[in-house]
Amino acid sequence: MEPTGEPAPPFGRGVVYTAKQSWKDLFIFKQRVEITNEFGETTTEWAKPVPLRNPITLVAQLSIKDWLFFTVGFTAWAADAFDFHSLAIQQVKLAAYYGKTKTEISTAITLTLLLRSVGAAMFGFAGDKWGRKWPMVFNMIVLGLLQIGTIYAVTFEQFLAVRAIFGLFMGGVYGNAIAMALENSPSDARGILSGLLQQGYCAGYVGAAAGNLGVGAAVESWKLVFWISAGISIAVGLVRSVMPESRQFIEARAAKKAHTGQINSFWKETKSMLKLEWKMCIYVIILMAGFTYYAHAAQDTYTTFMLVEKELGNTNASKASIIMMSGGIIGGATVGYISQYFGRRRLIIIAVALSMCIIPAWILPNAFVGVAISGFFMQFFVNGAFGIVPIHLNELSPPAFRSAFPGVTYQLGSLISAPAAQIVNAVAEKVSITSPSGKQVNAYGPVMGVFTAIIAVILIITAAFGPEKRGRMFELAQAAGVVIPTEGKDVSDLE
């Protein structure tokens, strides 16, 4: 961002004032920014977005070490998604294996999502207090071991218990992964990197779909996909163990030794942060509830929809899933990159609105080609909007809590959206539709279409009236637990 020197009204402090200000800012191309001088004095100015640069030039700024941090963060998030979608994509197999309905199998998805927020809090605060490295190492290795535990769950009750514990550790990945990946990258490259990073989730989905395609349709073949995902998670943890701690975290913690200022305890500062930022916490949780409902509605039961309603068969359904999520990967990188110039909220709203326009084409085709192409464009915009989430959350986060805040708020949003797949399955199994062969089958398409459209409208409204801090700098942030006071000045907004 390029400050213009033109004074701007300060960021709103009240809920209604902030909502009105955010709505008006959507139609002002300049960005409201806070400028802090060397004396700790903060003023609010209008800033012009820097014109988009060649994306190759942007990513070329990253050093080899920066790329390693980004790659491990991306791979950790992809492995997390692979683990999760190993179950979601194979619901039909698991229902046959345990002799349960698809709705009962989707209970495991609900339990996983319910406990993710607890894991996000545990590992997020651990990452902000002790660093990004060892919490992630422990998290990824245990995640892999729990995938193996799922394979050896003999009864359905054991299966549900393991998946519930799995959710605890699944929730710990996101916050540390995005903090590590983005805080070690140049600020003007963070838009495109955010888009790429979020698509680790799509890459995990593609990996699970490819695994499902490779092992075939046999009922017990689901176990091999779980073995593959377990190996990837454990490998990521081992690779992270030989890498150094995040540079920004080390430099921020070094402030303890470099300054003679006050050093507060981590938990005291955490309490202070929650007291000051509780409104932002609630807003981001609502935003992420909308985003995660939106994604789960558009993704989790789509393979089941192709198998049951469209009668595509395991091979074609898996191929269509891979094509579909390839669109998500491209969309996330593209929209994330453009958001660096046009704004986070504007691009979220545009992408979500365009995905709504595609819903009829997404659920009506019967042929493989139609389903695959419409799925590609649907996920281009769904994950295009979601590709902005990592950088948007980091910019809205209290600077010292860029691991805990995004992780906890993201997973609390996921907690609210936990029943999404179960709702779709339950409603679809009570409504019938005529399949291409003339049989009466579960009406997944209409249910998914209506559900996704409702959530999309809510998400657009939430983004339109919410705050944005595009271009916020991470480099000046202190580590949690370190406070260097500026005499006579309010430092609550210092970055």
N, C-alpha and C positions, 0 to 999 in steps of 0.2 A: 504494500500500500504506500502511496505517496501523499503525505500530509500537505494540504493546500494552505494552511495558516488561517483558513476561514473558520471562525468559531461555530460550534454546533451545540445545540441544547445537550446537557449531560444525559447519560443513560438514566432511564427512569428507575425509581426506587419502589414505587407502588405497582401492584399487579395491573390495575386498570390503566394507569399512565403508561406502563411498559407495553401493554397490548396495543394501545392506540399508537404509540410511537413506532412500534414494530410494523404495524399495518401501513403507516405512512411511509416508512423507510423502504418498503417494497417498491415504491414508485419513485424513489430517489436513487439515482445510479451511484452516487457517492456513498462511501461507507463512514459511519460514525466511529471514531477511534479515540482512545484516551492516550494522551501524551504525558509522560512523566519525565521531568528534567532531573538534573543531577542533585537537586536539593530535595527531591521527593515530592515536588509540587505537581499536581495532576490537572490537566486541562482537557477539554473535549473539543476536537476539531473534525472537519470533514476531510476525508482522504479519497484520492482517486485510485481506483484499482489499476495495478500495473498491467499493461497489455499482455495478452497471452504470448508466451514464448514457445519456441519449438519444443515439443515434449522431449525430444531426444536430447536437446541442449539442457533441459531441466534435469533429467535423470543423470546426465553425464557429470553433473556437479558432485554426485555422490562419490566418496572415496571407496576403496575396496572394503575398508572396515565398515563404512556406512551401509554398503550393499549387504555385507554379512549380517548386520543387525536386522536390516529390512527383510532379508530372505528368511532368516530364522523366525522372525515375527510372523511373516506371511505363512510359512510352513506350519508353525504351531497352530495358527488359526485354521488352516486347511485341514490339519490332522484332527483338530477338535470337531470340525464339521463332518469329516469323513466318519469319525466315530459315531456321531449323532445320526447321520443319514444312512449308515449301515442298517439301522433298524427301520427308519422311516420308509426307505425304498423297498424293504423286504417284508412289509407287513403281511402280505398275502402268504408268503412262505411260513412266517412265524405263526400265523393263525392256524395253518394246517399242522405245523409241528406240535403246538401245544393244545390243539383241539379247541381253540377259542374263536370268537368273532373278531373282525377287524377293529371294531370299537373297543373291545377288551384289550387287544394288543396295543392300541393307541393310548391306553392308560399308562403304559411305560413311558411314552413321550411326555405325557402330562407330569408324571412324577419326576422325570429328568428336569423338566423346565421349572418345576416348583422349587427344587433345591439348588438351582444354578445361582440364585441371588445370594444364598448363604456362602457358597464357595467364592463368589465374586468379592464379597466383603472380606473373607478370610485372606485370600491371596492378594487382593488389591491393596489392603492396608499393609500386608507383609511386604509387598513390592515397594510401597512408598516409604516404609520404615527401614527395611534392611537391603533394599536394592531389587532390581528386576531379575537377577540371575538365578539364585538358588530357589526362590519360590517357584519359578517356572520349571526348573529342572525336576524338582520333586513332583510338581503338578503333572507334568507330561508323562513321567514314568508310571505314576500310580494310575493315570488315565488308561495307559496301555494295559496294565495289569487287570484293571476292571473289565476291559473288553474281553480278556481271556477268561475272567470269572464268569462273564455272561455266557460264554460257550459251554461252561460246565454246570450251568444252572439246570438241574434236572426237572424241577417242578415249575409251574407258572408263578407260584408265590416266590420261589427263589429268584426267578428271572426278574420279577418286579423289584425285589429288594436290592439286587445288584444294580439295576438301572437307576434306582433312587440314589444310591451312594455315588454312582457314576455322575449323576447330575451335579453333585456337590463339587466334584473335581473339574467337570466340564466348565462350570461357571468361573473358575479361576483363571482361565486362559486369556480371555479377551482383553482385560484391562492391562495386564503386563505386556501382552504381545503388541498392542497398538502404541502404548507408551514407549516401549523400547524401539519400535520401528520408526515412529514419527519424530521423537525428540532427538534422534541421531541423524536427521536429514535436514537439508537447507530449507528455510522457511518458504521460499517461493516455489519449491517442488512438492510441498506437502499436499496440495490439492490433487495432483495426479497420483501421488503415492498413496493418498487416502483411498482413492478409487481402486487402485490396484490391490491395496491391502485388504479392503473389505471383500474383494473377490476371492480371497482365500476360502471364504465360506462356499462360494460357487465351485471353486476347484475341488473342495472336499466332496461336494454333491456329485460332481462329475466323476471323481475317483470312486465313490460308492456305486454310482450307476455303471461305470466301466467294470468294476469288480463283480457286480450282479450279472452283467452281460457275460463276463468271462467264465463264471462258475456254472451258468445254466439255470434251468428252472427246477431242478430237483429240490425237494423240500429241505433236506439237511445241508444243502450247499450254502445256506446263510452263514454257517460257521466259518467257512473259509474266508469270506469277506471280513468277518470279525478278526480273524487271525492276521490278515493283511493290515487292517487299521491299527491293531495293537502294535504291530512291528513298527509302523510309521511313527506312532506317538512316542514309543520308547526311544526310537532313533533320534527324534527331535530333542528329547530331553538330554540324551548323551552328547549330542553336538553342542547344545547350549552350555553344558558343563565345562567345555574346554574353551569357551569364548569369554572375553573380559566383561566386567560390569559396564553398564551404560555410561558413556562419557559424561553426559549431562548430569546424571545422578551423582557421579563421583565428584564433579566440580562443585555441585551445589552442597554436598555434604562437607566438602573441604572448607566451606565458609565457617564451620565451627572452629577451625583452627586458625583461619586467616583473620578473623574479627574478634574483638573483645566484647562484642555486644551480648545481649541477653540470649541464652539458649533455653528455649522452652521444651518441655517434654512433648513427645509425639502425640500422646493421647490428649494432652491439654489443648494442643493446636487443632487436633481433630474435632474436639468439642466446640472450640471457637468457630471453626469452619462451618460446622453444621448449624450453629446458631446464626451466623451471618448469611449463609447460602441456602437456607432451608427452602426458600421459594424457588430458587434455581433447581434444587434437587427434585422438588415435586414436579416442576415443569418438564425436566428432562425425563423423568420416569414416565410421565404421561406420553411424551413424544415417543419414547422407546417402546411403550406398550402398543402405540399405534403402528410403529414400524414393524415390530415383531409379529403382531397379529396379521399385518399386511403380508409379510414374507411367508409365514406359516400357512396362511390361507391360500397363497398362490403356489406353494411348493410341496408341502408335506404329503398331500394326498394325490398329487398329480399323476404319479406312477400308478397308483391304485385306480385312478380315474381311467387311465389308458388301458389297463388290464381288464377292468370290470365293465365299464360302459362302452369303450371303443373296441374292445376285444382284439387288441393289437398283438397279444402274445408277449412273453418275457423278452425276447430278442428285440423286437421293434419298439417296445415300451422303453427298454434300456437305451437304445440308440436315440430315440426321441428325447429322453431325459438328458443325454449328453449334449445333443444339439441345443436344447432349450437353455441349459446352464452355460453353454459357451456364449450365448447371447448375453447372459448376465455378466460374464467376465468382461466382455467387450464394452457393455453398457456402463458398468461400474467405473472402469478406467476412463471412458470418454466423458461421462457426466461429471465425475470427480475433477477431472482436468479443467473442464469449462467453468466449474463453480469457482475456481480461483479468481476468475475475472467477473463473472456475472452474479456471483453471490450464492451462498449456501442455500438459503431458504427459497430464493427464486427458482433454482434448478430442482429442488425437491418438489415444489409445487407443480412445475411444468412436467417433470417426469412422471409423477403420480397421476396427473390429469391425463396424460397420453396413454398410460397403462389402462386407465378406465375405458378409453375409447376402443382398446383392442379386445376387451373382454368377450364380446360376441364372437369374434374370429378365433378366439382362444379356446372356446368350449364347443363350438358347433361342428367343425370338420370331423369326418369319420376316417378319412384316409391317413396313412402314416405321414405323407408329405405335408398335408394341411396342418396336422397336429404339431409336427416338428417345427414348421416355419412360424406358425402363430405363437408357439411356445417360445421360440427364439426371441421374437420381438417383444413379447410380454415380459420376459425376464430381462431383456435389454433395459426396459424402463423401470421395472421393479428394483433390480439391483443397481441401476443407474442412480435412482434416488438413494438407495441404501449405501452406495459407494461414498456418499458425502458424509455419512454418519461418523466414521472415526475422527476425521479432522474437525467436524462440527462439535463433537463431544469434547475433544481436547481443547478447543478454543473456548468453550463454555465452562470448562472445569476450573476450580480454584487452582492456581498455578502449581502449588506444592503437592496436589493430590491428583495428578494426571494418570495415575494407575488405578487408584481406588475409585475415584469419582466416575469415570466412564464405565469401569467394570461393574460397579455396584448398581448404578442407574440403568445400565443396559440390561443387567440380569433381573433387576426388579421389574423392569418393563416386560421382560420375558416371563417372569412369574405371573403377571397379570394375563399374559397371552397363553399361558400353559395349556388351557383346555382347547385351543384352536383346532388342532387336528381331531380331537375327540368330538368336538361339536360338529364338524363337517361330516365325520364318519357316522355319528349317531343320527343326524338329520337325513343324510343320503340313504341310509339303510331303511328309513321309514317311508321314503318316497321312491316311486318307480318311474322308469323311462324306457322307451323302446330302443333296444340296441340295433346296430346295423344288421344283425341276423334275424331281427324280429322278436327277440326274447325280451321279457320284462326284467330289467336289471336296476341296481341301485343308482339313483339319480345324482351322481357326483358333480357333473358339469353345472347344472343350474344352481346347486347349493354353493359350489365354489365361486361361481360368477356373482351371485347376489352378495355373499359374505365379503368377497374381496372389494366389491364396489362400495359397500357401506363403510368398511374400514378405510378405504381410500379417501372418501369424503371427510371423515373425521381427521385423518392425517393431514390433509390439505389445510383444514381450519386450524389445527394445532400449530403447524409450521408458520402459517400466515400471521398469527398473533404472538409468536414467540421471539425471543432475543436472538441476536447474531453478533459474533465478535470476530469476524473474518480478519485474518492477518495478525492475530494476536501472537506475540513473540514468546517462545518457550525458554529461550536461552538465558533470560535474566531471572528465572524462577529460582527460589531457594528450596532446598529439600525440606520436607515436612519435619518439624521439630526444631528448625533453625529460624530465629527471628532476629533481624538486625535492625533495631529501631532507628527511626529518624526523628530527632527531637522536635516536638511541637507539631508533627505532621501525622495525618491519618495514613497508615501504611496498608490498610486492608485491601487496597486495590493494586498495590505494587506488584509488578510481575518480575 
